[in-house]
């Protein structure tokens, strides 16, 4: 018999007894309200009420309570809470699932902290949502890189290049042997460099390179827009021979991503822009482990995880857990490709590889390639040589000694991580 419920894991803080707080949360997100009402029968509750599966007390963090919280701060306790939601409450629908497991609960005043950290989903979701169409293997096939880490970059400067200048950058990167290039999330369809003009400028460059070499680097054009425009933006890219589209998952929403997945003929590069607005705080929001499952179900072939030693807020342990989460099997779906980014350069390859144990990764270096002292081509070489060395089991010192491009990179970005 198939599983007919969703289990959501939260970390909460409260001044109420933990069991009482858990029941408040379960009731608010299923059958209950602030008082028992006439038709909330025992039978109805048995069929539709969320159930408290487990409560494990945790140490307090010392963080301030959420605004509007009630109760004696001296009584505050913290716990990991697992709630089981009947699938019949919402069906295999991502928007309606979120209404149940992440709806009004963040506003409950009895909770001084509330964070959704994981979800266990039944097979019914994979019956409705197709997940990635290309994933790791499909991306490898399209970029012509059957093994080793796939090396990519973000167009820099992020904003301001004319389409002609963009084409020049792409040509230089292609000649350097790059696997993947993407628009920055800030570069959408603005008047200074519209999507159509970028496509017209970039694709002939890549096609000429492919005709000569037999390998076409993948360019992820940012097609993020209103849902009604996603289809036309996708068709513009594919019609010109493009092999990837990029969408900011949180900006078009899960329904927008699922809409694009049903239409798309190429991999969808899922950018996590705005994730920090609900993922950064330990007091409130949604953790990456929970969020990435929803993005994968909705169809993201690639998904940003950040990388170690990044320029953002996440620790190395958090980043490595994010990479591991994206690599874990999910309901039999095609595996999504983790995308490492933010402050990456060749000197991080050995430490990253030692931690994750795979090259089924897309490693993006923006400044780490464009800012290389000897130019972007040397930046690509430093990344490629470092990751190849790591995959061969060599030490970082060995790579440093044998790669002039990596040594030069270390003069600006160092030290090398071991």
C-alpha positions as CSV (number, residue, x, y, z in Angstrom):
1,X,0.0,0.0,0.0
2,X,1.5,3.3,-1.0
3,X,2.2,6.1,1.5
4,X,-0.7,8.4,1.8
5,X,0.8,11.2,3.9
6,X,3.5,13.9,3.9
7,X,5.9,14.1,6.8
8,X,7.2,17.6,7.5
9,X,10.1,18.2,9.9
10,X,10.4,21.6,11.7
11,X,12.6,23.2,14.4
12,X,10.4,25.2,16.7
13,X,10.9,27.3,19.9
14,X,8.1,28.1,22.2
15,X,7.2,29.1,25.8
16,X,4.4,26.6,25.8
17,X,4.8,22.9,26.7
18,X,6.3,21.3,23.6
19,X,3.4,18.9,23.1
20,X,0.9,21.7,23.4
21,X,2.8,23.8,20.9
22,X,3.0,20.9,18.5
23,X,-0.7,20.4,18.7
24,X,-1.4,24.1,18.1
25,X,0.8,23.9,14.9
26,X,-0.8,20.7,13.7
27,X,-4.3,22.0,14.3
28,X,-3.7,25.4,12.7
29,X,-2.3,23.7,9.5
30,X,-5.1,21.1,9.1
31,X,-8.6,20.9,10.7
32,X,-8.4,23.3,13.6
33,X,-8.8,26.9,14.5
34,X,-8.3,28.8,17.8
35,X,-11.5,27.1,19.3
36,X,-13.1,23.8,18.7
37,X,-16.0,24.3,16.2
38,X,-19.2,22.3,15.9
39,X,-18.4,20.2,12.8
40,X,-14.8,19.4,13.8
41,X,-15.9,15.9,14.8
42,X,-13.7,13.2,16.1
43,X,-14.2,11.3,12.9
44,X,-13.2,14.4,10.8
45,X,-10.1,14.9,13.0
46,X,-9.1,11.3,12.7
47,X,-9.2,11.5,8.9
48,X,-7.8,15.0,8.2
49,X,-6.0,16.4,11.2
50,X,-2.2,16.6,11.0
51,X,-0.6,14.2,13.6
52,X,2.3,14.8,15.8
53,X,4.8,12.0,15.0
54,X,7.7,12.9,17.2
55,X,9.2,15.7,19.3
56,X,12.9,15.8,20.1
57,X,14.1,18.5,22.4
58,X,17.1,20.5,21.3
59,X,19.4,23.1,23.0
60,X,18.3,26.7,22.8
61,X,20.4,28.9,20.4
62,X,20.1,32.1,22.4
63,X,18.6,33.9,19.4
64,X,15.9,36.5,19.9
65,X,12.3,35.4,19.6
66,X,10.3,36.3,16.5
67,X,8.3,39.6,16.7
68,X,4.9,39.2,18.3
69,X,5.8,36.0,20.1
70,X,3.9,35.4,23.4
71,X,4.9,33.6,26.6
72,X,7.5,33.8,29.3
73,X,11.0,33.9,27.7
74,X,12.3,32.0,30.7
75,X,10.1,29.0,29.7
76,X,11.3,28.8,26.1
77,X,12.2,25.4,24.8
78,X,13.4,24.2,21.4
79,X,12.6,21.0,19.6
80,X,12.7,19.1,16.3
81,X,9.1,18.3,15.5
82,X,7.8,15.9,12.9
83,X,4.2,16.3,11.7
84,X,2.3,13.9,9.4
85,X,-0.2,15.4,7.0
86,X,-2.8,13.3,5.3
87,X,-2.3,13.5,1.5
88,X,-6.1,13.8,1.1
89,X,-5.9,17.3,2.6
90,X,-4.2,18.7,-0.5
91,X,-3.4,16.0,-3.0
92,X,-0.1,15.8,-5.0
93,X,-0.1,19.5,-5.6
94,X,3.0,21.6,-4.8
95,X,1.2,24.9,-4.2
96,X,-1.4,23.3,-2.0
97,X,1.2,21.2,-0.2
98,X,3.0,24.5,0.7
99,X,-0.2,25.9,2.0
100,X,-0.3,23.0,4.5
101,X,3.3,22.6,5.5
102,X,4.4,26.3,5.2
103,X,1.3,28.4,5.2
104,X,0.2,30.5,8.2
105,X,2.4,28.6,10.6
106,X,5.1,31.2,10.5
107,X,2.6,33.7,12.0
108,X,1.5,31.6,15.0
109,X,2.3,33.8,18.0
110,X,2.8,30.8,20.3
111,X,5.9,30.0,18.4
112,X,9.0,32.1,19.0
113,X,10.8,30.3,16.2
114,X,9.5,28.1,13.4
115,X,11.5,26.6,10.5
116,X,10.6,23.9,8.0
117,X,13.8,21.9,7.4
118,X,12.7,18.7,5.5
119,X,9.9,17.0,3.7
120,X,9.2,13.3,3.1
121,X,6.9,13.0,0.1
122,X,4.8,10.0,-1.1
123,X,5.1,8.5,-4.7
124,X,1.9,10.3,-5.7
125,X,4.0,13.5,-6.3
126,X,6.3,11.8,-8.8
127,X,3.2,10.5,-10.6
128,X,2.0,14.1,-11.1
129,X,5.4,15.9,-11.5
130,X,7.9,14.7,-14.0
131,X,11.0,16.2,-12.4
132,X,14.1,16.9,-14.5
133,X,14.0,15.9,-18.2
134,X,17.8,16.0,-18.6
135,X,19.6,16.2,-15.3
136,X,23.2,15.1,-14.9
137,X,23.5,12.7,-17.9
138,X,21.5,14.8,-20.3
139,X,23.6,17.9,-19.5
140,X,26.8,15.9,-20.0
141,X,25.6,14.7,-23.3
142,X,24.7,18.2,-24.6
143,X,28.0,19.8,-23.5
144,X,30.1,16.9,-24.7
145,X,31.7,16.3,-21.3
146,X,31.2,12.6,-20.5
147,X,33.3,12.7,-17.3
148,X,35.0,15.1,-15.0
149,X,33.6,18.2,-13.4
150,X,31.7,20.5,-15.9
151,X,33.3,24.0,-15.8
152,X,31.3,27.0,-16.3
153,X,31.0,30.7,-15.7
154,X,28.6,33.6,-15.3
155,X,28.8,36.6,-17.7
156,X,30.7,39.4,-16.1
157,X,30.1,42.3,-15.9
158,X,26.7,41.0,-14.9
159,X,24.9,44.1,-16.5
160,X,26.1,46.6,-19.0
161,X,27.7,44.6,-21.9
162,X,26.2,45.3,-25.3
163,X,25.1,42.2,-27.3
164,X,28.2,42.7,-29.5
165,X,30.5,42.8,-26.4
166,X,28.7,39.7,-25.0
167,X,29.4,37.8,-28.2
168,X,33.1,38.6,-27.9
169,X,33.2,37.3,-24.3
170,X,31.4,34.1,-25.3
171,X,33.8,33.6,-28.2
172,X,36.8,33.9,-25.9
173,X,35.3,31.5,-23.4
174,X,34.3,28.9,-26.0
175,X,37.9,29.0,-27.4
176,X,39.2,28.4,-23.9
177,X,37.2,25.2,-23.7
178,X,34.4,26.3,-21.3
179,X,31.5,23.8,-20.9
180,X,28.8,26.2,-19.7
181,X,28.1,30.0,-19.7
182,X,25.1,31.6,-18.0
183,X,23.4,35.0,-17.9
184,X,23.5,36.6,-14.5
185,X,20.2,36.5,-12.6
186,X,20.2,40.3,-13.0
187,X,20.2,40.1,-16.8
188,X,16.7,39.4,-17.8
189,X,15.0,41.1,-20.7
190,X,15.9,44.7,-20.1
191,X,16.0,47.4,-22.8
192,X,19.8,47.7,-22.8
193,X,20.4,44.0,-23.8
194,X,17.0,42.3,-24.6
195,X,16.8,38.6,-24.6
196,X,16.2,38.4,-28.4
197,X,19.4,40.5,-29.1
198,X,21.5,38.4,-26.8
199,X,20.3,35.3,-28.5
200,X,21.0,36.7,-31.9
201,X,24.5,37.7,-30.8
202,X,25.5,34.6,-28.9
203,X,24.2,31.7,-30.8
204,X,26.1,32.2,-34.1
205,X,29.3,32.3,-32.1
206,X,28.5,29.0,-30.5
207,X,27.3,27.4,-33.7
208,X,30.6,28.4,-35.5
209,X,32.6,26.9,-32.7
210,X,30.5,23.7,-32.8
211,X,30.9,23.4,-36.6
212,X,34.6,23.6,-36.2
213,X,35.1,21.4,-33.1
214,X,32.0,19.2,-32.9
215,X,31.3,20.5,-29.3
216,X,28.9,23.3,-28.4
217,X,29.2,24.9,-25.0
218,X,25.9,25.3,-23.2
219,X,24.6,28.9,-22.7
220,X,21.8,29.3,-20.2
221,X,19.8,32.3,-21.3
222,X,17.9,33.9,-18.4
223,X,14.3,33.7,-19.5
224,X,12.8,34.6,-16.1
225,X,9.6,36.6,-16.7
226,X,5.9,36.6,-16.1
227,X,4.5,33.0,-16.5
228,X,2.7,34.0,-19.7
229,X,6.0,34.9,-21.4
230,X,8.0,31.9,-20.4
231,X,6.9,29.8,-23.4
232,X,7.8,32.5,-25.9
233,X,11.1,33.2,-24.3
234,X,12.0,29.5,-24.3
235,X,11.0,29.1,-28.0
236,X,13.2,32.1,-28.9
237,X,16.2,30.4,-27.4
238,X,15.5,26.9,-28.8
239,X,14.6,28.2,-32.2
240,X,18.1,29.8,-32.5
241,X,19.8,26.5,-31.5
242,X,20.1,27.2,-27.8
243,X,20.6,24.2,-25.5
244,X,19.6,25.6,-22.1
245,X,17.3,28.1,-20.4
246,X,17.7,29.6,-17.0
247,X,14.8,30.5,-14.6
248,X,14.9,31.9,-11.2
249,X,12.8,29.4,-9.3
250,X,11.6,31.7,-6.5
251,X,10.7,34.5,-8.9
252,X,8.5,32.5,-11.3
253,X,7.3,30.2,-8.5
254,X,7.0,26.4,-8.4
255,X,3.9,26.5,-10.7
256,X,5.9,28.7,-13.2
257,X,8.8,26.2,-13.1
258,X,6.4,23.3,-13.6
259,X,4.7,25.1,-16.5
260,X,8.1,25.6,-18.1
261,X,9.1,22.0,-17.6
262,X,6.1,20.7,-19.5
263,X,7.0,22.9,-22.4
264,X,10.8,22.9,-22.4
265,X,12.9,21.0,-25.0
266,X,16.2,21.8,-23.2
267,X,17.6,21.7,-19.7
268,X,16.3,24.2,-17.2
269,X,19.0,25.9,-15.1
270,X,17.4,26.5,-11.8
271,X,18.7,29.6,-10.0
272,X,17.9,30.1,-6.4
273,X,17.9,33.9,-6.3
274,X,16.0,35.2,-3.3
275,X,16.4,31.9,-1.4
276,X,18.2,33.8,1.5
277,X,15.0,35.7,2.2
278,X,13.4,32.6,3.7
279,X,16.5,30.3,4.0
280,X,19.0,32.3,5.9
281,X,17.5,32.7,9.4
282,X,17.7,29.9,11.9
283,X,14.5,31.3,13.5
284,X,12.1,31.3,10.6
285,X,11.7,30.1,7.1
286,X,12.4,27.1,4.9
287,X,15.7,25.2,4.8
288,X,17.4,24.2,1.6
289,X,16.8,20.4,2.1
290,X,13.0,21.0,2.0
291,X,13.1,23.6,-0.8
292,X,15.3,21.7,-3.2
293,X,12.9,18.7,-3.2
294,X,10.1,21.0,-4.5
295,X,12.3,22.6,-7.1
296,X,13.5,19.2,-8.4
297,X,9.9,17.9,-8.6
298,X,8.9,20.9,-10.5
299,X,11.5,20.3,-13.1
300,X,14.9,21.9,-12.3
301,X,17.7,20.1,-14.2
302,X,20.4,22.2,-12.5
303,X,20.1,23.7,-9.1
304,X,22.4,26.1,-7.3
305,X,23.9,25.0,-4.0
306,X,26.7,27.6,-3.5
307,X,30.2,26.3,-3.0
308,X,32.7,26.1,-0.1
309,X,34.5,29.3,0.9
310,X,31.7,31.3,-0.7
311,X,31.0,35.0,-0.5
312,X,27.5,34.5,1.0
313,X,26.3,33.5,4.5
314,X,26.5,29.8,4.3
315,X,29.2,27.8,6.1
316,X,31.1,25.0,4.3
317,X,29.1,22.4,6.3
318,X,25.8,24.0,5.1
319,X,27.0,24.0,1.5
320,X,28.2,20.4,1.6
321,X,24.8,19.4,3.1
322,X,23.0,21.2,0.2
323,X,25.2,19.4,-2.4
324,X,24.5,16.1,-0.7
325,X,20.7,16.8,-0.6
326,X,20.5,17.5,-4.3
327,X,22.4,14.3,-5.0
328,X,20.1,12.1,-2.9
329,X,17.5,10.0,-4.8
330,X,14.0,11.5,-4.9
331,X,11.1,9.4,-5.8
332,X,12.9,7.8,-8.8
333,X,13.3,11.1,-10.6
334,X,16.2,11.9,-13.0
335,X,19.1,13.2,-10.8
336,X,19.4,17.0,-10.8
337,X,22.9,18.5,-11.3
338,X,24.3,20.4,-8.4
339,X,25.6,23.9,-9.4
340,X,28.5,25.2,-7.3
341,X,28.9,29.0,-7.4
342,X,29.8,32.1,-5.4
343,X,33.5,32.9,-4.9
344,X,34.7,29.7,-6.6
345,X,38.2,29.3,-8.2
346,X,40.6,26.5,-9.0
347,X,42.2,26.5,-5.6
348,X,38.9,25.1,-4.0
349,X,38.8,22.0,-6.3
350,X,40.7,19.5,-4.1
351,X,38.9,20.4,-0.9
352,X,35.5,20.3,-2.6
353,X,36.2,17.0,-4.3
354,X,37.5,15.5,-1.0
355,X,34.3,16.4,0.7
356,X,31.7,15.4,-2.0
357,X,33.5,12.5,-3.7
358,X,32.1,13.2,-7.2
359,X,32.6,15.2,-10.3
360,X,28.9,15.1,-11.3
361,X,28.9,18.8,-10.6
362,X,28.6,22.0,-12.6
363,X,31.2,24.4,-11.1
364,X,30.8,28.0,-11.9
365,X,33.4,30.6,-11.4
366,X,32.6,34.2,-12.3
367,X,35.4,36.4,-11.0
368,X,37.5,33.2,-10.6
369,X,37.6,33.0,-14.4
370,X,37.0,36.5,-15.7
371,X,39.3,38.0,-13.0
372,X,42.3,35.7,-13.6
373,X,45.5,37.7,-13.9
374,X,46.1,36.3,-17.4
375,X,42.6,36.6,-18.6
376,X,39.5,34.4,-18.9
377,X,41.2,31.6,-21.0
378,X,43.7,31.1,-18.2
379,X,40.9,31.2,-15.7
380,X,39.2,28.3,-17.5
381,X,42.5,26.4,-17.7
382,X,43.1,26.9,-13.9
383,X,39.7,25.5,-13.1
384,X,39.9,22.6,-15.6
385,X,43.4,21.6,-14.5
386,X,42.6,21.8,-10.8
387,X,39.5,19.7,-11.0
388,X,41.2,17.1,-13.2
389,X,44.0,16.8,-10.7
390,X,41.6,16.4,-7.8
391,X,39.7,13.7,-9.7
392,X,43.0,11.8,-10.3
393,X,43.6,11.7,-6.6
394,X,46.5,14.1,-6.7
395,X,47.3,16.6,-3.9
396,X,46.6,20.3,-4.2
397,X,50.3,20.9,-3.9
398,X,50.9,18.7,-7.0
399,X,48.3,20.6,-9.0
400,X,49.8,23.9,-7.9
401,X,53.3,22.8,-9.0
402,X,52.1,21.5,-12.4
403,X,49.6,24.2,-13.4
404,X,51.0,27.6,-14.2
405,X,47.4,28.9,-14.6
406,X,46.5,27.7,-11.1
407,X,49.7,29.2,-9.6
408,X,48.8,32.6,-11.2
409,X,45.2,32.3,-9.9
410,X,46.5,31.8,-6.4
411,X,48.4,35.0,-6.6
412,X,45.0,36.8,-6.6
413,X,42.6,34.3,-5.1
414,X,44.8,32.2,-2.8
415,X,45.6,30.4,-0.7
416,X,44.8,27.0,-2.2
417,X,42.4,25.0,0.0
418,X,43.6,21.5,0.9
